[in-house]
């Protein structure tokens, strides 16, 4: 029962880290691979973070 909660918290932490670094890269506004990767990371964060929150709500004791 603790494994889904730990995995969701880890997923939120990773999502937060990649989200912050992607926003910092997007603020630089320089075209190239890093900008494209940051756009993809933002899309991944918008899918992963809600999933982690749903898992936390479903498995919270």
C-alpha positions in Angstrom: 0.0 0.0 0.0 2.9 2.4 0.6 4.5 1.7 -2.8 2.0 3.6 -4.9 2.2 6.6 -2.5 6.0 6.6 -2.6 6.0 6.2 -6.4 3.5 9.1 -6.7 5.6 11.4 -4.5 8.7 10.5 -6.4 6.9 11.2 -9.6 5.8 14.6 -8.3 9.3 15.4 -7.3 10.8 14.5 -10.6 7.9 16.3 -12.4 8.6 19.4 -10.3 12.3 19.3 -11.1 11.8 18.9 -14.8 9.1 21.5 -14.9 11.3 24.1 -13.2 14.2 23.4 -15.4 12.0 23.5 -18.5 10.5 26.9 -17.6 14.0 28.2 -16.9 15.1 27.0 -20.4 12.0 28.5 -22.0 12.7 31.9 -20.4 16.1 32.0 -22.2 14.2 32.0 -25.5 17.0 30.6 -27.6 16.0 28.3 -30.5 17.6 24.9 -30.6 17.4 21.4 -29.2 17.2 22.5 -25.5 14.2 24.7 -26.3 12.4 21.9 -28.1 13.2 19.5 -25.3 11.8 22.0 -22.8 8.6 22.1 -24.7 8.3 18.3 -24.6 9.1 18.3 -20.8 6.3 20.8 -20.2 3.9 18.5 -22.0 5.2 15.5 -20.0 4.8 17.4 -16.7 1.2 18.3 -17.5 0.4 14.6 -18.0 2.5 13.1 -15.1 1.7 15.6 -12.3 -2.1 15.0 -12.5 -1.6 11.3 -12.7 0.5 11.4 -9.5 -2.1 13.4 -7.7 -4.8 11.0 -8.7 -2.7 8.1 -7.4 -2.1 10.0 -4.1 -5.9 10.6 -3.7 -6.8 7.0 -4.6 -4.2 5.3 -2.3 -3.9 7.8 0.6 -4.8 5.9 3.8 
